[in-house]
Amino acid sequence: MKKRLFLKSLALAGISAPLSAGAMDQWLAKFVDKSAESIASDDDFWMRIRGGYRLKPDYINLESGYYNILPTEILEYYIMQIREVNYQGSYYMRTVQWDNKRAMAAKVAALAGCSPDELILTRNTTESLDMVIGGIHWNAGDEAIMAEQDYGSMLEMFKQVSKRFGVVNKILSVPNHPESDEEIVKLYADAITDKTRLILVSHMINITGQILPIQKICDMAHKKGVEVLVDGAHAIAHIQFNIPDLHCDYYGASLHKWLSTPLGVGLLYVRRERIGGIWPLLAEGDKSTIDISRLNHIGTHPVHTDLAISSSVAFYQMIGAERKETRLRFLQQYWTSKVRNLPNVIVNTPVDPKRSCGIANVGIKGMKPGEMSDLLLKKYKIYTVAIDGANVYGCRITPNIFTSTAELDVLVKALTEMGASV
């Protein structure tokens, strides 16, 4: 059957951006000459953006790090894709499914600054990174380096390859307040031996928001013949960068976090010369070893989720990458600067603005993180997540572009009172 695109008006292949026109786009055009720094503190501007979200009024949501709530227009576009795929049924699945997925992957590759033949869409960061961890040709005695602050699913996968192949896992601990990039690079460098095959490193540590010097770590590791796998779950559409500029071998991320796609979309970047060295997660037919699509076989899956990427990318570009990063960093600095010197309040995120962005972690001396998160929700109606381990004890605070400074003032008031009460 001849392949064809969906109806042009639906833009299922992402040819036209669904949010590139309309009232919001026209309104944003009024701010084209204003700097991101001047807009970052303009609550009126961001409250207009907030109007495009449907937010639950029962609590202040400061846990955007797990899943970013979709703006209403993206949500409606996503629902439209569900209806259309259901309308076409097997016809869609047997004709344009893969053309459209490649089109969506190309949009993400452009956003990430890499070639489309080095990136595939996955379901999440865990699938992306575990495909590499489990797909490398390991030999008994090979060593892998990681940090206790890395995401638990990756650490569990390393435990599995250790049991299965005899890989030796070397776990280090990243300081919450490093003095320099060189301190971090040396930490990883000192763990390398002639048996080291792979380093896993977080671009942005999920529990503290600390941004690590990835390019410097990669350059150091490559000089020693070691490959680097980067967990970028919280970096894509949060901070500005191009994946190739990091000099990493592999990069995995979830798009349902800061790019605000529906749940169940991620990416895996593999540097071209590394593609042939990875076993697919699921067996694929005969394909060239340099064809990254050989890693992308996952069977029948919710294809409508991938289609919504077009809308999410358009929304992100409409807001502006620089505006978004600057606003998120402003929000974090807004509240952390007010509580760092309070009695019994411990901020587990570096003070240097360049070492973090929207995410931070805060604890109360003598109070267990679980108790702290419960108190924040029950007494102050603030929803967060407790982090209790890996030298990080407190609550992760992840505001979004729809978060107001008035809401963060409630957090500051809560932390002030909690610190004074212990």
ABEGO torsion letter per residue (X at the ends): XBBBBBBAAAGAAGABBAAABEAAAAAAAAAAABBAAAAAABAAAAAAAAAABBBBAABBBABAAABBBBBAAAAAAAAAAAAAAAAAEAAAAABAAAAAAAAAAAAAAAAAGBBAAABBBBABAAAAAAAAAAABBBBBGBBBBBBAABBAAAAAAAAAAAAAAGBBBBBBBBBABBABAAAAAAAAAAABBAABABBBBBABBAAAGBBBBAAAAAAAAAAAGBBBBBBAAAABGABBBBAAAAGBABBBBBAABAAGBBBGBBBBBBBAAAAAABBBABBBBBBBAABAAAAABAEBBBAAAAAAAAAAAAAAAAAEAAAAAAAAAAAAAAAAAAAAABBGBBBABBABAAABBABBBBBBBGBBAAAAAAAAAAAAGBBBBBBBEGGBBEBBBBBBAABBAAAAAAAAAAAAAAAAAX
